[in-house]
Amino acid sequence: MTTVRLATPAELPIIRARWHETWGDGLTASELLEEEALLDTHAFCLSGRRKHYVLCRKIDDEILCSCEVLLTPAQPQLPSFDLWHIACLYTSVAHRGRGHASTLLKGLRDLADQCPLILYSDIGPKLYEGLGFRVPDGHRHEDLLIPSCALPSHRDVELLAYDTDLSLLSLPAPKTLPGKFTCLLTPQRLSWLCGLEAWRAARGHSPQLSARGATLPGTGGLIVWASDASAKDLVVLLLRAGDALECKILLNCAQSVAAEAGLARVRVWDDYERMAERAMGLLCAWKEARPGKLPMIACSPHTPSLDASSWLICDRGCWY
């Protein structure tokens, strides 16, 4: 017999040491623990919006499987609940092949009650479909890839310093369609993600960028990016623009910073409006199937009006 519960603070280092095999991203085990200890002090974690759940044997409380849950608001706001974003799902090597990950997810659905569960599958939909997860209708699983290029700065652009506290930014809300919703990237969570990337850059695991992003004052135009050293890409985490021209100006900034850092491309997770594709024209004819990251959602029987067809693509920062 097993039970699903919140991990205790004393169990977190044990869980994370086991994660290293799958989620280490090139870090040593000690570096991963150091990184996580730093992130635990960030306001996003202290707010209680990042939780860890475990599946344990009742007889001896041994941890069989674990995961993160990031409580994620939606836009427009869903009534009275957040989305439960499941991340870092991990089963201990000695306990694999026994259905423990499925048992943990079933337990989370019970605990979440009315809250939808969302995840990005790297192994395909088969396992998760049996647990009630569905891929959003019409979801395009491609990234737009734009070559890096040294370009003159636009006169109206203000670059965000690399050490900018993004939690203090006012992020324009994403546009939505009637009857649809999208996951909302909050300033606090964006700051947390970029703090992680800055920590890795300071230790040589990713390039040190000259700027964190750029704004177009007076317009609401904003772009925030991070580096992906393994793919030689500058990844756009957040992009807000009023029209295709503003979008092009902001992406040109990203191209310049990428070139300066020795990164070959700018990778854009385009939204349902395809604004980036329209803005960059033929440069975006080069597309690539997104590596992994298959979006899936499991909705509660208590919320019949909410289903996979209602979910629009969200900011890349929600999944980076």
C-alpha positions as CSV (number, residue, x, y, z in Angstrom):
1,M,0.0,0.0,0.0
2,T,1.2,3.5,-0.8
3,T,0.3,7.1,0.0
4,V,0.8,10.5,-1.7
5,R,1.9,13.4,0.5
6,L,3.9,16.6,0.6
7,A,7.6,16.1,1.0
8,T,9.2,17.3,4.2
9,P,12.1,19.8,4.2
10,A,14.4,17.1,5.4
11,E,13.5,14.9,2.4
12,L,14.2,17.5,-0.3
13,P,18.0,17.0,-0.5
14,I,17.4,13.2,-0.8
15,I,14.8,13.7,-3.6
16,R,17.1,16.1,-5.5
17,A,20.2,13.9,-5.2
18,R,18.1,11.2,-6.9
19,W,17.0,13.6,-9.6
20,H,20.5,14.3,-10.7
21,E,20.5,11.3,-13.0
22,T,17.6,12.6,-15.1
23,W,17.4,16.4,-14.4
24,G,21.0,17.3,-13.8
25,D,21.4,19.3,-17.0
26,G,25.2,18.9,-16.9
27,L,25.6,19.9,-13.3
28,T,27.4,17.7,-10.8
29,A,25.3,16.3,-7.9
30,S,26.7,18.8,-5.5
31,E,26.1,21.7,-7.9
32,L,22.5,20.6,-8.4
33,L,22.0,20.7,-4.6
34,E,23.7,24.1,-4.3
35,E,21.5,25.4,-7.1
36,E,18.3,24.1,-5.5
37,A,19.3,25.5,-2.1
38,L,19.7,29.0,-3.7
39,L,16.4,28.7,-5.5
40,D,14.6,27.8,-2.3
41,T,15.4,31.2,-0.9
42,H,13.8,33.0,-3.9
43,A,10.4,34.7,-3.3
44,F,8.7,32.4,-5.7
45,C,9.5,29.4,-3.6
46,L,8.9,31.2,-0.3
47,S,5.4,32.1,-1.6
48,G,4.4,28.5,-1.4
49,R,3.8,28.2,-5.2
50,R,6.4,25.5,-5.6
51,K,5.7,22.2,-3.8
52,H,7.1,18.7,-3.8
53,Y,5.0,15.6,-3.5
54,V,6.1,12.0,-2.9
55,L,4.6,8.6,-3.2
56,C,5.6,6.5,-0.2
57,R,5.1,2.9,1.0
58,K,2.8,3.0,4.1
59,I,4.7,0.2,5.8
60,D,8.1,2.0,6.1
61,D,7.5,5.5,4.5
62,E,10.1,4.8,1.8
63,I,10.0,7.3,-1.1
64,L,9.2,5.5,-4.4
65,C,8.4,8.4,-6.7
66,S,8.5,12.2,-6.5
67,C,7.6,15.3,-8.4
68,E,7.4,19.1,-8.3
69,V,4.1,21.0,-8.4
70,L,4.2,24.6,-9.5
71,L,0.9,26.4,-8.8
72,T,0.2,28.4,-12.0
73,P,-2.5,31.0,-12.5
74,A,-4.4,31.3,-15.7
75,Q,-5.4,34.2,-18.0
76,P,-8.3,35.0,-17.9
77,Q,-8.5,33.9,-14.2
78,L,-10.2,30.6,-13.7
79,P,-12.7,30.6,-10.8
80,S,-11.2,29.9,-7.4
81,F,-8.3,27.7,-8.4
82,D,-4.8,27.5,-10.1
83,L,-3.4,25.0,-12.5
84,W,-1.2,22.3,-11.0
85,H,1.9,22.2,-13.2
86,I,3.6,18.8,-12.7
87,A,7.4,18.8,-13.3
88,C,10.4,16.7,-12.6
89,L,8.4,13.5,-12.2
90,Y,11.0,10.9,-11.1
91,T,10.9,7.3,-9.9
92,S,13.8,5.8,-8.0
93,V,15.8,3.4,-10.2
94,A,15.1,0.4,-7.9
95,H,11.4,1.0,-8.1
96,R,10.8,1.5,-11.8
97,G,8.4,-0.5,-14.0
98,R,5.8,-0.9,-11.2
99,G,3.4,1.9,-12.1
100,H,4.5,4.2,-9.3
101,A,4.5,7.4,-11.5
102,S,0.9,6.6,-12.5
103,T,0.0,6.1,-8.9
104,L,1.5,9.4,-7.9
105,L,-0.3,11.3,-10.7
106,K,-3.6,9.6,-9.7
107,G,-3.0,10.7,-6.1
108,L,-2.3,14.3,-7.3
109,R,-5.6,14.4,-9.2
110,D,-7.4,13.5,-6.0
111,L,-5.5,16.1,-4.0
112,A,-6.0,18.8,-6.6
113,D,-9.8,18.4,-6.6
114,Q,-11.1,21.0,-9.0
115,C,-7.7,22.2,-10.1
116,P,-6.6,21.0,-13.6
117,L,-3.3,19.2,-13.8
118,I,-0.9,20.2,-16.6
119,L,2.4,18.7,-17.7
120,Y,4.8,18.5,-20.7
121,S,5.5,15.0,-21.7
122,D,8.9,14.0,-23.1
123,I,7.9,10.4,-23.7
124,G,4.7,10.8,-25.7
125,P,1.1,10.8,-24.8
126,K,0.3,7.1,-24.3
127,L,1.1,6.8,-20.6
128,Y,-0.7,10.0,-19.6
129,E,-3.8,9.5,-21.8
130,G,-4.6,6.5,-19.6
131,L,-4.6,8.9,-16.6
132,G,-7.0,11.3,-18.2
133,F,-4.5,13.8,-19.8
134,R,-5.2,15.2,-23.2
135,V,-3.2,17.2,-25.7
136,P,-4.8,20.6,-26.6
137,D,-6.6,20.6,-29.9
138,G,-4.6,22.2,-32.8
139,H,-1.4,22.6,-30.7
140,R,1.5,23.2,-33.1
141,H,4.7,21.6,-31.8
142,E,7.2,23.7,-33.6
143,D,9.7,26.3,-32.7
144,L,10.6,29.3,-34.9
145,L,14.3,29.5,-35.3
146,I,15.9,32.9,-36.3
147,P,19.6,33.2,-37.1
148,S,21.6,35.4,-34.7
149,C,22.8,38.6,-36.3
150,A,24.6,41.8,-35.2
151,L,22.0,44.5,-35.8
152,P,22.0,48.2,-34.8
153,S,19.9,49.0,-31.8
154,H,16.5,50.6,-32.4
155,R,16.3,54.1,-30.9
156,D,13.2,53.3,-28.8
157,V,14.5,50.1,-27.2
158,E,15.7,49.9,-23.6
159,L,17.7,46.8,-22.7
160,L,17.1,45.1,-19.4
161,A,20.3,44.6,-17.4
162,Y,21.4,41.1,-16.7
163,D,20.9,41.5,-13.0
164,T,17.4,43.2,-13.3
165,D,15.0,42.0,-10.6
166,L,12.3,40.8,-13.0
167,S,9.9,40.3,-10.0
168,L,9.4,44.0,-10.0
169,L,8.4,44.2,-13.6
170,S,4.8,44.8,-14.6
171,L,4.1,42.1,-17.2
172,P,1.3,42.9,-19.8
173,A,-1.3,40.1,-19.7
174,P,-1.3,37.8,-22.7
175,K,-4.2,38.1,-25.2
176,T,-6.8,35.4,-25.1
177,L,-9.8,34.3,-27.1
178,P,-13.4,34.0,-25.9
179,G,-13.9,30.7,-24.0
180,K,-10.1,30.0,-24.0
181,F,-7.4,30.3,-21.3
182,T,-3.6,30.3,-21.2
183,C,-1.1,29.7,-18.4
184,L,0.1,32.9,-16.8
185,L,3.8,33.6,-16.3
186,T,4.1,35.8,-13.2
187,P,6.9,38.3,-12.7
188,Q,8.0,36.3,-9.6
189,R,8.2,33.0,-11.5
190,L,10.1,34.7,-14.4
191,S,12.6,36.2,-11.9
192,W,13.0,32.7,-10.4
193,L,13.7,31.1,-13.7
194,C,16.2,33.8,-14.8
195,G,17.9,33.6,-11.4
196,L,18.6,30.0,-12.1
197,E,20.0,30.8,-15.5
198,A,22.2,33.6,-14.1
199,W,23.5,31.2,-11.4
200,R,24.6,28.7,-14.2
201,A,26.1,31.4,-16.3
202,A,28.2,32.6,-13.3
203,R,29.7,29.1,-13.1
204,G,30.4,28.7,-16.8
205,H,27.5,26.3,-17.6
206,S,25.9,28.8,-20.0
207,P,27.0,32.0,-21.7
208,Q,27.0,35.3,-19.8
209,L,24.6,37.5,-21.8
210,S,25.0,41.3,-22.1
211,A,21.3,41.9,-21.4
212,R,18.3,40.0,-20.0
213,G,15.8,41.4,-22.4
214,A,14.4,44.6,-23.8
215,T,11.4,46.9,-23.5
216,L,9.7,49.4,-25.7
217,P,8.7,52.1,-23.2
218,G,5.2,53.5,-23.6
219,T,3.9,50.6,-25.7
220,G,3.9,47.6,-23.3
221,G,6.4,45.9,-25.6
222,L,8.6,43.5,-23.7
223,I,10.9,40.5,-24.4
224,V,12.9,38.4,-21.9
225,W,15.3,35.6,-22.9
226,A,17.7,33.1,-21.5
227,S,20.5,31.0,-23.1
228,D,20.4,27.3,-23.9
229,A,24.1,26.5,-24.1
230,S,23.6,22.8,-25.2
231,A,21.5,23.9,-28.3
232,K,23.5,27.1,-29.0
233,D,20.2,29.0,-28.8
234,L,18.9,32.2,-27.2
235,V,15.5,31.1,-25.9
236,V,12.7,33.7,-25.8
237,L,10.8,33.2,-22.4
238,L,8.4,36.0,-22.8
239,L,7.3,38.2,-25.7
240,R,4.7,40.9,-25.6
241,A,4.1,43.2,-28.6
242,G,1.2,45.3,-29.8
243,D,1.8,44.5,-33.5
244,A,4.2,42.8,-35.9
245,L,6.6,45.8,-36.1
246,E,7.1,46.0,-32.3
247,C,7.6,42.2,-32.3
248,K,10.3,42.5,-35.0
249,I,12.1,45.3,-33.1
250,L,12.2,43.2,-30.0
251,L,13.3,40.0,-31.8
252,N,16.1,42.0,-33.6
253,C,17.4,42.8,-30.1
254,A,17.4,39.1,-29.3
255,Q,19.3,38.4,-32.5
256,S,22.0,40.9,-31.6
257,V,22.5,39.6,-28.0
258,A,22.6,36.0,-29.3
259,A,25.3,36.9,-31.8
260,E,27.4,38.7,-29.2
261,A,27.2,35.7,-26.9
262,G,28.2,33.3,-29.7
263,L,24.8,31.6,-29.9
264,A,23.7,30.6,-33.4
265,R,20.0,31.1,-33.2
266,V,17.0,32.7,-31.4
267,R,14.4,30.1,-30.6
268,V,10.8,31.4,-30.3
269,W,7.9,29.4,-29.0
270,D,5.3,31.3,-31.0
271,D,1.8,31.9,-29.6
272,Y,-1.5,31.1,-31.2
273,E,-1.5,34.5,-33.0
274,R,1.7,33.6,-34.8
275,M,2.9,37.2,-34.4
276,A,6.6,36.3,-34.4
277,E,6.2,34.4,-37.7
278,R,4.4,37.3,-39.3
279,A,7.0,39.8,-38.0
280,M,10.1,37.9,-39.2
281,G,8.7,36.7,-42.5
282,L,11.0,34.5,-44.5
283,L,13.6,34.3,-41.6
284,C,11.0,32.1,-39.8
285,A,10.6,29.7,-42.7
286,W,13.1,27.6,-40.8
287,K,11.1,25.6,-38.2
288,E,12.0,22.7,-36.1
289,A,9.9,20.2,-34.2
290,R,10.0,21.1,-30.6
291,P,12.2,18.7,-28.7
292,G,9.9,16.9,-26.2
293,K,7.5,19.3,-24.5
294,L,4.2,17.8,-25.5
295,P,1.6,19.7,-23.6
296,M,-1.1,17.8,-21.8
297,I,-3.9,18.6,-19.4
298,A,-6.2,16.6,-17.1
299,C,-9.3,18.4,-16.0
300,S,-11.4,17.6,-13.0
301,P,-14.9,16.1,-13.3
302,H,-16.0,19.1,-11.2
303,T,-15.1,21.5,-14.0
304,P,-16.9,20.1,-17.1
305,S,-16.7,23.4,-19.0
306,L,-12.9,23.2,-19.0
307,D,-11.1,20.8,-21.3
308,A,-8.1,20.5,-23.6
309,S,-9.8,22.4,-26.4
310,S,-9.9,25.5,-24.2
311,W,-6.1,25.6,-23.6
312,L,-4.0,28.1,-25.7
313,I,-0.3,27.9,-26.0
314,C,1.5,29.9,-23.2
315,D,4.7,31.7,-22.7
316,R,7.9,29.6,-23.0
317,G,8.9,30.7,-19.5
318,C,6.1,28.6,-18.0
319,W,8.0,25.5,-19.2
320,Y,11.6,26.4,-19.5
